[in-house]
Amino acid sequence: MQIDDLNKGIFCITCSLLANAFVPLLSQWSMESFKPLEVAFLISVLNTVYCLLWHMKWPFLQSQLVVKRYMKSAIINTLGIICLYYSLSYLDPITYAFISVFYVVFTVLISTFVLQEGKTLLEIVAIIVGILGAFFIANKGSSTWTVSVGVGLVLLDTLCFAVANFMVKSASPPLNPVGVLFFNNSTCTLILMVMLAPGFARYSYLNIHPAHILGILAASACSFAAVGLVFFSYKLLSFRLSSLMRAMKPLISTGVALPFAPAELSLSNWFGAFLLFISILVLATKERKG
């Protein structure tokens, strides 16, 4: 791998993390007017439109083979999106950011069981420490049950995204990153439209604040940029290395969210975040040495 490709890949992941840090913050704010499933639907619709505007002349679906190869990953990605936006109704953006970095642990597990990559004792210990960290973050006293539901949803959404992105990376024939985004978001839009259809007739638009519509627009733009940059990085970095670069996500997300949505985190929660962060750094270091 050339140094230029490595630097470009790192730059793409960094920009992706910065854009992604605003998505949960803006989405949660918009939920004052919209339900989680509605936010997911609107962002998917807008992302589909962005794909068409970005690359209108590109034949996204070239053959039935492409549809068959990417349909499973698109459905799994949709399940992850649903879990993501519902988790934001239970968790603050900072807690979400720390738990969602568990995505890295899932990519390591995928590389172990699917790609048959061996694991050292240090990597195994790091994964166990990361799991313990997630439990400490979920411990929030009287609100433990609701937080646990939120943590469970985040873990499920990160697992879905890790599996879907692995399938995209491994798929053949390869699809243009914008094509992947178009296929994922159009599939998500259709599925969510079916789920929301029964309630459309009795939906009231009177309580929607115009500012929250702008929040949806901004969240969708950030989401499109973040995912697009991740898919583009797959051309420059290995799947696992590009995933491990996301270890900085909690720090960037915390820096963005704290001024707008300060979280009530106990010493136990911060200790869990520390354990999880150390776990991810250890896994990232092992990957770079490898």
VOMARBA-875211 format. One line per field, with one value per residue (C-alpha): residue number from 0; x, y, z. Coordinates in nm, 4 decimals, padded with zeros to 6 digits. Example, Ala and Ser with C-alpha at 12.3 -4.5 7.8 and 13.67 -1.06 7.14 Angstrom:
% residues 2
pos (0,1)
x (01.2300,01.3670)
y (-00.4500,-00.1060)
z (00.7800,00.7140)
END
This chain:
% residues 290
pos (0,1,2,3,4,5,6,7,8,9,10,11,12,13,14,15,16,17,18,19,20,21,22,23,24,25,26,27,28,29,30,31,32,33,34,35,36,37,38,39,40,41,42,43,44,45,46,47,48,49,50,51,52,53,54,55,56,57,58,59,60,61,62,63,64,65,66,67,68,69,70,71,72,73,74,75,76,77,78,79,80,81,82,83,84,85,86,87,88,89,90,91,92,93,94,95,96,97,98,99,100,101,102,103,104,105,106,107,108,109,110,111,112,113,114,115,116,117,118,119,120,121,122,123,124,125,126,127,128,129,130,131,132,133,134,135,136,137,138,139,140,141,142,143,144,145,146,147,148,149,150,151,152,153,154,155,156,157,158,159,160,161,162,163,164,165,166,167,168,169,170,171,172,173,174,175,176,177,178,179,180,181,182,183,184,185,186,187,188,189,190,191,192,193,194,195,196,197,198,199,200,201,202,203,204,205,206,207,208,209,210,211,212,213,214,215,216,217,218,219,220,221,222,223,224,225,226,227,228,229,230,231,232,233,234,235,236,237,238,239,240,241,242,243,244,245,246,247,248,249,250,251,252,253,254,255,256,257,258,259,260,261,262,263,264,265,266,267,268,269,270,271,272,273,274,275,276,277,278,279,280,281,282,283,284,285,286,287,288,289)
x (00.0000,00.1359,00.1851,-00.0379,-00.3262,-00.2783,-00.2856,-00.5915,-00.7655,-00.6895,-00.8102,-01.1371,-01.2013,-01.1256,-01.3673,-01.6225,-01.5993,-01.6400,-01.9509,-02.0887,-02.0547,-02.3327,-02.5812,-02.7025,-02.7064,-02.9183,-03.1370,-03.2157,-03.3030,-03.5379,-03.7161,-03.8914,-04.1179,-04.0680,-04.0697,-03.7477,-03.8819,-03.9905,-03.6447,-03.4876,-03.7306,-03.6774,-03.2987,-03.3047,-03.5222,-03.2900,-02.9781,-03.1315,-03.1912,-02.8325,-02.7038,-02.9082,-02.7944,-02.4308,-02.4071,-02.7200,-02.5655,-02.4188,-02.6116,-02.6538,-02.8161,-02.6318,-02.7751,-02.9816,-02.6522,-02.5707,-02.9142,-02.8767,-02.5252,-02.6176,-02.9764,-02.8828,-02.6385,-02.8979,-03.1620,-02.9145,-02.8131,-03.1817,-03.2198,-02.9126,-03.0607,-03.3874,-03.2006,-02.9792,-03.2615,-03.4605,-03.1485,-03.1231,-03.4630,-03.3070,-02.9506,-02.7734,-02.5393,-02.2218,-02.3233,-02.4302,-02.0907,-01.8965,-02.1120,-02.1208,-01.7420,-01.8113,-01.8372,-01.4618,-01.4948,-01.7487,-01.5168,-01.2428,-01.4837,-01.5918,-01.2310,-01.1822,-01.4811,-01.5351,-01.1841,-01.0276,-00.7749,-00.5972,-00.6186,-00.3522,-00.4201,-00.3881,-00.6606,-00.8910,-00.8344,-00.8980,-01.2335,-01.3350,-01.2306,-01.4387,-01.7457,-01.6938,-01.6630,-01.9999,-02.1620,-02.0132,-02.1412,-02.4890,-02.4950,-02.6906,-02.8679,-03.2463,-03.2646,-03.0658,-03.3497,-03.4093,-03.0370,-02.9865,-03.2495,-03.0666,-02.7304,-02.8797,-03.0123,-02.6748,-02.4953,-02.7434,-02.7087,-02.3266,-02.3368,-02.5656,-02.3427,-02.0275,-02.1834,-02.3336,-02.0091,-01.8119,-02.0514,-02.0119,-01.6332,-01.6341,-01.8981,-01.8166,-01.8651,-01.7680,-02.0102,-01.9294,-01.9516,-02.2323,-02.4055,-02.3809,-02.5297,-02.8095,-02.8935,-02.8824,-03.0896,-03.3476,-03.3950,-03.4235,-03.6730,-03.8994,-03.8916,-03.9614,-04.2357,-04.4147,-04.3684,-04.4986,-04.7800,-05.0565,-05.0090,-04.9818,-05.3570,-05.3891,-05.0555,-05.0647,-04.8199,-04.9358,-04.6803,-04.3718,-04.1302,-03.9584,-03.6212,-03.6499,-03.6966,-03.3658,-03.2207,-03.3310,-03.1744,-02.8455,-02.8412,-02.9028,-02.6227,-02.3804,-02.4930,-02.4448,-02.0984,-01.9911,-02.0977,-01.9763,-01.6296,-01.6176,-01.7033,-01.4471,-01.1825,-01.2347,-01.0504,-00.7509,-00.7430,-00.8187,-01.1684,-01.0368,-00.7923,-01.0553,-01.2871,-01.0220,-00.9532,-01.2979,-01.1529,-01.1380,-01.5166,-01.6021,-01.3523,-01.4700,-01.8387,-01.7953,-01.6216,-01.9047,-02.1933,-02.0814,-02.1557,-02.5084,-02.6127,-02.4055,-02.4464,-02.4907,-02.2151,-02.1079,-01.7582,-01.8643,-01.9736,-01.6452,-01.4541,-01.6485,-01.5728,-01.2041,-01.2042,-01.3785,-01.1449,-00.8335,-00.9766,-01.0199,-00.6732,-00.5145,-00.6970,-00.5987,-00.2334,-00.2301,-00.3748,-00.1090,00.1701,00.0187)
y (00.0000,00.3373,00.6080,00.8422,00.5961,00.5504,00.9249,00.9716,00.6879,00.8330,01.1762,01.0245,00.8397,01.1537,01.3655,01.0865,01.0798,01.4571,01.4520,01.1473,01.3183,01.5616,01.2942,01.1663,01.5196,01.6617,01.3521,01.3474,01.7171,01.6558,01.3851,01.6628,01.6834,01.3419,00.9806,00.7737,00.5730,00.8936,01.0452,00.7307,00.7410,01.1090,01.0803,00.7714,00.9547,01.2563,01.0392,00.8631,01.2028,01.3093,00.9972,01.0742,01.4365,01.3401,01.0814,01.1011,00.9459,00.6441,00.3150,00.2171,-00.1215,-00.2724,-00.6207,-00.8627,-01.0031,-00.6691,-00.6595,-01.0138,-00.9496,-00.6290,-00.6967,-00.8870,-00.6181,-00.3469,-00.5225,-00.5736,-00.2081,-00.1065,-00.3052,-00.1234,00.2164,00.1361,00.0303,00.3403,00.5934,00.4082,00.3891,00.7697,00.7896,00.6080,00.7403,01.0758,01.1329,01.0882,00.7519,00.6466,00.7451,00.5392,00.2291,00.2509,00.2218,-00.1422,-00.1655,-00.2191,-00.5243,-00.6733,-00.6208,-00.8074,-01.0920,-01.1056,-01.1271,-01.4115,-01.6280,-01.5420,-01.4708,-01.7296,-01.4801,-01.5960,-01.3962,-01.3418,-01.3568,-00.9765,-00.9302,-01.1711,-00.9857,-00.6523,-00.7785,-00.8975,-00.5622,-00.3837,-00.5892,-00.5060,-00.1385,-00.1515,-00.2899,-00.0108,00.2514,00.0975,00.1229,00.4430,00.3736,00.4151,00.4455,00.1262,-00.0555,00.2148,00.2684,-00.1083,-00.1138,00.1716,-00.0026,-00.3241,-00.1369,00.0298,-00.3055,-00.4509,-00.1564,-00.1693,-00.5455,-00.4891,-00.2140,-00.4243,-00.7223,-00.5066,-00.3165,-00.6421,-00.7803,-00.4629,-00.4827,-00.8505,-00.8293,-00.8973,-00.7280,-00.4177,-00.1270,00.2438,00.3906,00.6218,00.3193,00.1365,00.4370,00.4625,00.0945,00.0923,00.4083,00.3266,-00.0181,00.1390,00.3960,00.1287,-00.0863,00.2090,00.3357,00.0023,00.0154,00.3727,00.3421,00.2420,00.5666,00.8110,00.8757,00.9948,01.1772,01.5398,01.7965,02.0727,02.0035,01.9999,02.2821,02.4256,02.4200,02.0443,02.0063,02.1883,01.9480,01.6537,01.8140,01.8760,01.5260,01.3636,01.5669,01.4684,01.1057,01.0939,01.2485,01.0211,00.6931,00.7960,00.8739,00.5379,00.3487,00.5519,00.4672,00.0964,00.1596,00.2961,00.0951,-00.2590,-00.3215,-00.3859,-00.0927,00.1528,00.0226,00.0440,00.4064,00.4761,00.4279,00.8073,00.8363,00.8776,01.1611,01.3523,01.2910,01.3968,01.7169,01.8003,01.7008,01.8395,02.2083,02.1230,01.8138,01.7641,01.4088,01.3022,01.0418,00.8890,00.7779,00.4229,00.5349,00.7157,00.4095,00.1965,00.4447,00.4292,00.0471,00.0457,00.3087,00.1207,-00.1987,-00.0333,00.1239,-00.2139,-00.3741,-00.0850,-00.1114,-00.4834,-00.4216,-00.1632,-00.3923,-00.6751)
z (00.0000,-00.0969,00.1626,-00.0366,-00.0223,00.3508,00.4174,00.1964,00.3758,00.7191,00.6032,00.4742,00.8018,01.0071,00.8027,00.8237,01.2041,01.2243,01.0035,01.1826,01.5224,01.4291,01.3143,01.6556,01.7975,01.5134,01.4897,01.8607,01.8486,01.5542,01.7537,01.9431,01.6348,01.4733,01.5894,01.5551,01.2610,01.0863,01.1304,00.9839,00.6895,00.6089,00.6279,00.4024,00.1468,00.1478,00.1201,-00.1805,-00.3427,-00.2652,-00.4419,-00.7527,-00.7588,-00.7035,-00.9780,-01.1949,-01.5058,-01.3294,-01.3856,-01.0195,-01.0739,-01.3677,-01.3499,-01.1453,-01.0162,-00.8502,-00.6874,-00.5543,-00.4191,-00.2358,-00.1279,00.1891,00.3037,00.2306,00.4431,00.7293,00.6974,00.7240,01.0470,01.1803,01.0890,01.2672,01.5818,01.5616,01.5693,01.8329,02.0523,02.0403,02.2118,02.5114,02.5213,02.5100,02.2102,02.4186,02.5646,02.2155,02.0748,02.3285,02.2869,01.9067,01.8927,01.9766,01.5963,01.6012,01.8278,01.5886,01.2898,01.4780,01.5576,01.1923,01.0792,01.3289,01.2426,00.8746,00.7472,00.9799,01.1172,01.4314,01.7543,02.0184,02.3908,02.4096,02.1477,02.3290,02.6574,02.4807,02.3503,02.6993,02.8484,02.5839,02.6765,03.0460,02.9539,02.7770,03.0944,03.3066,03.0618,03.0777,03.4588,03.5315,03.8582,03.8581,03.4787,03.4229,03.2421,02.9794,02.9316,02.8950,02.6197,02.4478,02.4841,02.3465,02.0433,01.9835,02.0025,01.7545,01.5162,01.5290,01.4637,01.1650,01.0244,01.0744,00.8936,00.6157,00.5547,00.5518,00.2899,00.0818,00.1057,00.0056,-00.2682,-00.6309,-00.8707,-00.6711,-00.6746,-00.6841,-00.3268,-00.4373,-00.5869,-00.2545,-00.0755,-00.3304,-00.3051,00.0775,00.1182,-00.1483,00.0069,00.3524,00.2210,00.0739,00.3885,00.6206,00.3903,00.4286,00.8071,00.8334,00.5768,00.8237,01.0184,00.7250,00.7010,01.0609,01.0798,01.1969,01.0627,01.2961,01.5690,01.3462,01.4230,01.1107,01.2862,01.3314,00.9569,00.9109,01.1660,00.9506,00.6428,00.8243,00.9786,00.6408,00.4777,00.7554,00.7364,00.3593,00.3833,00.6712,00.5096,00.1651,00.2997,00.4808,00.1619,-00.0325,00.2307,00.1556,-00.1726,00.0184,00.3431,00.4482,00.5854,00.9339,00.9416,00.8189,01.0916,01.3610,01.2712,01.4134,01.7628,01.7826,01.7367,02.1106,02.1543,01.8466,01.9225,02.2848,02.1801,01.9398,02.1709,02.5080,02.4330,02.3142,02.5103,02.8257,02.9539,03.3148,03.3398,03.6694,03.7640,03.6760,03.3284,03.2641,03.3869,03.1387,02.8614,02.9565,02.9441,02.6068,02.4634,02.5823,02.4330,02.0926,02.1024,02.1784,01.8861,01.6588,01.7629,01.6951,01.3497,01.2604,01.3787,01.1756)
END
